[in-house]
């Protein structure tokens, strides 16, 4: 054996080469893993561009067929609470087929499912995604039916209070179309996490029918979305996501069921048309995070709180959405209407300013909406009207948001600005009609979505 200058054993040249080759191979393997994991983000508001390779990056199991593009939110909704009547058994033994309406289309998709309000783990043994064959039935286009998996398995257990994101699946998702997201749980799970004011008919079947394309087994109907909270797509139609954060006026509680006539729906159509016409506007999708009765400052009851405040859900419903670029805040009217007196305008404005600060801290632009009139509503008082005017004055003065959309001016009666114009009034003197929702979207200047958050000094 030869020895080195220190008198110790010297590694023979052949062994040196073998050791060097092993080290080099290890370095290349680590580098490749880092590169593969850098293509897709975690839905934290950053740009996500890369290949579809098994959910959020390579962490979620086997790779789907390669597809390039940008990740964006195509549809989303906020979990609101536990569905009444499901406290003991959940929806055990039934297939739940949610119908969701897409904004952006894409070549691949992933789905977020929530058990936020469950009191025990939710076991899903089967789940699927497909493109709807007809807007008025539970039938799917058979050739689009795909099983959903979770880290490669068809079964997933979502802990109480948790959520899960599916693996990426290769499917041609159309823009401005309906997608069916179906789940099956064989065991009781306690309260079903749901969104009550879907303004969309979804379906339920007894037994496991997640891959049934005919829809004949789906004899039950509901106006809720259950478990599902987001549909993301990978494609070339959108470079980012706009989140509409609001209350029932954004949720669209008086809009026509199945017509997709909420103002965020109409805004989504306007943006796509503007891009097609060659206008200098961002290529963004729009998702709706409206909750009926939602307030800036105050949570609902329960633990976790049902109908959490805008401040408490901002991280989840805005910053937690995929590739978010802009948030449109249309909140504050319930802080006035549901206050025993009239509400404190300074406190409400301070809450709105806090939302803006949180958005800016993550590079998200924040557009704000003025509060619309409500004279004639059962909770109207002159004192509450005065609070609304004070808040609107602050918003219009440019002291709160990066840009302003003046919903108030768009829908008010010019002869009595405290009221909705009759053609825009659903009849309760607070919520718009379909024409009113369309008017709200029409006055939105798409160029207000350009640019980012102001630079932090």
C-alpha positions in Angstrom: 0.0 0.0 0.0 1.3 3.5 -0.9 1.2 6.3 1.6 0.8 10.1 1.3 3.0 12.9 2.6 1.5 12.6 6.1 2.4 8.9 6.2 -1.2 7.8 6.0 -2.7 5.5 3.4 -3.1 7.0 -0.1 -6.2 6.2 -2.1 -5.3 4.4 -5.3 -6.1 6.4 -8.5 -8.9 4.0 -9.6 -10.7 4.5 -6.2 -10.2 8.2 -6.5 -12.0 8.3 -9.8 -14.8 6.1 -8.5 -15.3 8.3 -5.5 -15.3 11.5 -7.7 -17.9 10.0 -10.0 -20.1 9.1 -7.1 -19.9 12.6 -5.7 -20.6 14.2 -9.1 -23.7 11.9 -9.6 -25.1 12.9 -6.2 -24.6 16.6 -7.0 -26.4 16.3 -10.4 -29.3 14.4 -8.8 -29.8 17.1 -6.1 -29.6 19.8 -8.8 -32.2 18.1 -10.9 -34.5 17.7 -7.9 -34.2 21.4 -7.1 -34.9 22.4 -10.7 -37.9 20.1 -10.9 -39.3 21.5 -7.7 -38.9 25.1 -8.7 -41.3 25.0 -11.6 -44.6 25.1 -9.6 -45.3 27.1 -6.5 -47.6 26.7 -3.5 -50.5 28.9 -4.4 -49.0 31.8 -2.3 -49.5 34.5 -4.8 -46.2 33.9 -6.7 -46.1 33.3 -10.4 -46.3 29.6 -11.1 -44.9 28.5 -14.4 -43.6 25.0 -15.4 -44.8 21.5 -16.2 -47.6 19.5 -14.7 -45.7 16.9 -12.6 -47.9 15.6 -9.8 -49.8 18.3 -7.9 -48.0 21.3 -6.4 -44.5 20.5 -7.7 -43.1 17.0 -7.6 -44.3 16.4 -4.0 -47.7 15.0 -4.8 -47.0 11.7 -6.4 -46.7 10.3 -9.9 -46.3 12.8 -12.8 -49.1 13.7 -15.1 -48.3 13.9 -18.8 -46.1 17.0 -19.4 -47.9 20.2 -20.1 -46.5 23.8 -20.0 -48.2 27.1 -19.1 -49.0 29.2 -16.1 -51.0 28.1 -13.0 -54.1 30.3 -12.3 -57.3 30.0 -10.4 -60.2 29.0 -12.7 -62.9 28.8 -10.0 -62.9 29.1 -6.2 -65.3 29.6 -3.3 -65.0 30.2 0.4 -65.9 27.5 3.0 -68.5 29.1 5.2 -69.5 26.6 7.8 -70.8 23.1 8.6 -73.9 22.1 6.7 -77.0 21.8 8.9 -78.3 18.2 9.2 -74.9 16.6 8.6 -73.6 16.9 12.1 -73.6 13.2 12.8 -73.1 11.3 9.6 -71.9 13.8 7.1 -72.7 12.4 3.6 -71.5 8.9 4.2 -72.3 6.4 1.4 -73.2 9.1 -1.1 -71.4 10.6 -4.1 -71.4 14.4 -4.2 -71.1 15.9 -7.7 -70.3 19.6 -7.5 -70.9 21.8 -10.6 -68.4 24.7 -10.9 -68.2 27.3 -13.6 -64.7 28.0 -15.0 -63.1 31.3 -15.7 -59.8 30.4 -17.4 -59.3 27.2 -19.3 -56.2 24.9 -19.3 -54.7 21.6 -20.2 -54.2 20.3 -16.7 -56.0 20.8 -13.4 -55.9 20.3 -9.7 -58.6 20.5 -7.1 -58.7 21.7 -3.4 -61.0 19.9 -1.0 -61.7 21.1 2.5 -62.7 19.5 5.8 -62.4 22.8 7.7 -65.7 22.4 9.6 -65.5 18.7 10.0 -65.2 17.3 13.6 -63.5 14.1 12.6 -61.3 13.0 9.7 -63.0 12.9 6.3 -62.1 9.7 4.3 -62.6 10.0 0.5 -62.0 6.7 -1.3 -62.9 8.0 -4.8 -63.0 11.3 -6.5 -63.1 12.5 -10.1 -63.2 15.5 -12.4 -64.9 15.8 -15.8 -66.3 18.4 -18.1 -70.1 18.7 -18.0 -72.1 17.4 -20.9 -75.0 19.7 -20.3 -75.5 22.6 -17.9 -78.8 21.3 -16.7 -77.8 17.7 -15.8 -75.3 15.7 -13.9 -74.0 14.1 -17.1 -70.3 14.3 -18.1 -68.5 14.2 -21.4 -67.4 10.6 -21.1 -64.0 11.1 -22.8 -63.1 13.8 -20.2 -63.8 11.7 -17.1 -60.6 11.5 -15.0 -60.0 10.0 -11.5 -58.4 12.3 -8.9 -55.5 11.0 -6.9 -53.7 12.3 -3.8 -49.9 11.6 -3.7 -50.7 8.8 -6.1 -53.5 7.2 -4.2 -57.3 7.3 -4.9 -57.9 7.5 -1.2 -57.2 10.4 1.0 -58.0 11.2 4.7 -58.4 14.9 5.3 -58.0 15.7 9.0 -60.7 17.8 10.8 -59.9 21.4 10.1 -57.7 20.6 7.1 -57.6 20.6 3.4 -55.9 18.7 0.6 -54.8 19.5 -3.0 -55.1 16.7 -5.6 -52.4 15.5 -7.8 -52.3 17.3 -11.2 -54.5 15.6 -13.8 -54.3 16.1 -17.6 -57.7 17.3 -18.8 -58.8 20.0 -21.3 -60.7 22.4 -19.1 -62.7 24.9 -21.2 -63.0 28.6 -20.2 -66.6 29.8 -19.4 -67.7 26.2 -19.0 -69.0 23.8 -16.3 -66.8 21.2 -14.6 -68.0 18.3 -12.4 -66.0 17.5 -9.3 -67.2 14.4 -7.6 -66.3 12.9 -4.2 -67.3 9.7 -2.3 -66.9 9.1 1.4 -67.9 5.7 2.8 -67.8 6.7 6.5 -69.4 9.3 8.7 -67.2 12.5 9.1 -69.4 14.9 11.0 -70.4 18.3 9.6 -69.9 18.7 5.9 -67.9 21.8 5.0 -70.0 23.8 2.5 -70.8 27.1 0.8 -74.5 27.6 1.0 -75.3 30.3 -1.6 -73.8 28.6 -4.7 -76.5 29.9 -7.1 -75.7 26.7 -8.9 -77.4 23.3 -9.0 -75.2 20.4 -7.9 -76.1 16.7 -7.5 -76.0 13.7 -5.1 -76.2 10.0 -5.7 -76.6 7.1 -3.3 -73.5 4.8 -3.5 -70.2 5.2 -5.2 -70.8 6.8 -8.7 -67.8 9.1 -9.0 -66.9 7.7 -12.5 -70.5 7.6 -13.8 -70.6 9.8 -16.9 -74.4 9.3 -17.6 -75.4 11.1 -14.4 -78.5 8.9 -14.1 -77.7 7.9 -10.5 -77.7 11.5 -9.4 -81.3 11.9 -8.4 -80.7 14.4 -5.6 -80.0 18.1 -6.1 -78.7 20.9 -3.9 -77.8 24.5 -4.2 -74.6 24.1 -2.1 -71.0 23.5 -2.9 -69.6 20.8 -0.6 -66.0 20.1 0.2 -64.6 21.6 -3.0 -63.1 25.1 -2.6 -60.8 25.6 -5.6 -60.1 24.5 -9.2 -56.7 25.6 -10.6 -55.7 25.1 -14.2 -52.4 25.1 -16.0 -52.5 26.8 -19.4 -51.9 29.8 -21.5 -55.1 31.7 -21.0 -54.3 33.5 -17.8 -51.1 35.0 -16.3 -52.5 35.3 -12.9 -55.6 35.4 -10.7 -57.9 38.2 -9.5 -59.7 37.5 -6.3 -63.1 39.2 -5.6 -63.3 39.4 -1.8 -66.8 40.4 -0.7 -70.2 39.7 0.9 -73.5 38.7 -0.5 -73.2 41.4 -3.1 -70.2 39.5 -4.5 -71.6 36.0 -3.6 -74.5 36.9 -5.9 -77.3 35.7 -3.6 -80.1 37.2 -5.7 -78.7 36.4 -9.1 -80.4 33.8 -11.3 -79.4 30.2 -10.3 -77.3 28.6 -13.0 -76.9 31.8 -15.0 -73.4 32.8 -13.7 -74.5 36.4 -13.6 -72.7 37.5 -10.4 -70.5 40.6 -11.1 -67.2 38.6 -10.9 -68.6 36.3 -13.6 -69.4 39.2 -15.8 -66.0 40.8 -15.1 -64.3 37.5 -16.1 -66.1 37.6 -19.4 -65.2 41.2 -20.0 -61.5 40.6 -19.4 -61.4 37.7 -21.8 -63.2 39.7 -24.5 -60.9 42.7 -23.9 -57.8 40.4 -24.4 -59.3 38.9 -27.5 -59.9 42.4 -28.9 -56.2 43.2 -28.4 -56.7 45.7 -25.6 -53.9 46.5 -23.2 -55.3 44.7 -20.2 -53.9 41.9 -18.1 -54.7 38.3 -18.9 -56.2 37.4 -15.6 -58.8 34.9 -14.4 -61.3 36.0 -11.8 -62.4 33.9 -8.8 -65.2 34.7 -6.4 -64.5 34.6 -2.6 -67.8 36.2 -1.6 -69.7 35.1 1.6 -73.2 36.3 2.3 -73.3 38.3 5.5 -69.5 38.8 5.6 -68.0 41.7 7.5 -64.6 43.3 7.6 -64.2 43.2 11.3 -66.4 40.6 12.9 -66.5 36.8 12.8 -69.6 34.6 12.9 -70.1 32.2 15.7 -68.5 28.8 16.3 -64.9 27.5 16.4 -63.6 27.6 13.8 -65.8 30.6 13.2 -68.5 30.2 10.6 -68.4 33.2 8.2 -65.0 34.5 9.3 -64.3 38.2 8.9 -62.5 39.6 5.9 -59.5 40.2 8.1 -59.4 36.7 9.4 -59.9 35.0 6.1 -57.7 37.2 4.0 -54.7 34.8 4.2 -56.8 31.8 3.3 -59.1 33.2 0.7 -56.9 35.7 -1.0 -53.2 35.1 -0.4 -53.8 31.4 -0.4 -55.2 31.4 -3.9 -53.0 30.4 -6.8 -50.9 33.1 -8.5 -53.0 35.9 -7.1 -52.1 39.3 -8.6 -55.0 41.6 -7.6 -57.7 41.5 -5.0 -60.9 43.5 -5.3 -62.3 44.3 -1.9 -66.1 44.9 -1.7 -66.8 44.7 2.0 -68.2 47.0 4.7 -71.9 47.2 4.2 -72.6 44.4 6.8 -70.4 46.1 9.3 -73.0 48.9 9.1 -76.2 46.9 8.8 -75.4 44.3 11.4 -74.1 46.7 14.0 -76.6 47.4 16.8 -76.2 51.1 16.2 -74.7 52.2 12.9 -71.0 51.1 13.1 -67.9 53.1 13.5 -66.7 54.4 10.1 -63.1 54.9 11.4 -62.9 51.3 12.6 -64.3 50.0 9.3 -61.9 52.1 7.2 -59.0 51.0 9.4 -60.0 47.4 8.8 -60.0 48.0 5.0 -56.6 49.7 5.3 -55.3 46.6 7.1 -56.4 44.4 4.2 -54.5 46.7 1.9 -51.4 46.5 4.0 -51.5 42.7 4.0 -52.0 42.6 0.3 -49.1 44.9 -0.3 -46.8 42.9 2.0 -47.2 40.0 -0.5 -47.0 42.1 -3.7 -50.7 42.0 -4.4 -52.5 45.1 -5.8 -55.7 46.0 -3.9 -58.7 47.6 -5.7 -61.6 48.7 -3.5 -65.3 49.2 -4.2 -67.6 51.9 -2.8 -70.5 50.7 -0.7 -73.8 50.7 -2.5 -77.1 52.3 -1.3 -79.7 50.4 0.6 -82.6 52.8 1.4 -85.9 50.8 1.7 -84.1 47.8 3.2 -85.5 46.7 6.5 -82.3 47.7 8.3 -82.0 51.1 6.8 -81.6 54.1 9.1 -80.4 57.6 8.4 -77.5 57.0 10.9 -76.4 54.0 8.9 -76.6 56.0 5.7 -74.3 58.6 7.2 -71.7 56.0 8.0 -71.9 54.6 4.5 -71.3 58.1 3.1 -68.3 58.7 5.3 -66.7 55.5 4.3 -67.3 56.2 0.6 -65.8 59.6 0.9 -62.6 58.1 2.3 -62.5 55.5 -0.5 -63.1 58.0 -3.3 -60.5 60.3 -1.9 -57.9 57.6 -2.7 -56.8 57.3 0.9 -57.6 53.6 1.2 -57.0 51.5 -2.0 -54.7 51.4 -5.0 -57.6 52.0 -7.3 -61.4 52.4 -6.9 -64.4 51.0 -8.7 -67.4 53.1 -7.9 -70.3 50.6 -7.5 -72.3 53.1 -5.6 -72.4 55.7 -8.4 -73.0 52.9 -11.0 -76.2 51.5 -9.5 -77.8 54.3 -7.4 -80.9 56.2 -8.3 -79.8 59.7 -9.5 -83.0 61.2 -8.1 -82.5 59.5 -4.7 -78.8 58.5 -4.3 -79.7 56.6 -1.1 -81.6 54.0 -3.2 -80.7 51.5 -5.8 -82.1 52.4 -9.3 -85.2 50.2 -9.6 -84.0 48.3 -12.7 -80.9 47.3 -10.7 -82.8 46.3 -7.6 -83.7 42.7 -6.9 -86.6 43.9 -4.8 -85.1 43.9 -1.3 -83.4 47.3 -1.9 -80.0 45.9 -1.0 -79.0 43.2 -3.5 -78.8 43.9 -7.2 -80.8 42.1 -9.9 -79.0 40.4 -12.7 -78.9 43.7 -14.6 -77.5 45.4 -11.5 -74.7 42.8 -11.2 -73.9 43.3 -14.9 -73.8 47.0 -14.3 -71.3 46.6 -11.5 -69.0 44.7 -13.8 -69.5 47.1 -16.7 -68.2 50.1 -14.7 -65.1 48.2 -13.7 -62.1 49.6 -15.6 -59.9 46.6 -16.6 -56.9 48.8 -16.7 -57.2 49.2 -12.9 -55.9 45.6 -12.8 -52.6 46.6 -14.4 -49.5 47.0 -12.4 -48.7 45.7 -8.9 -48.6 46.8 -5.4 -46.8 50.0 -4.6 -43.1 49.6 -3.8 -42.4 49.5 -0.1 -40.1 52.3 1.1 
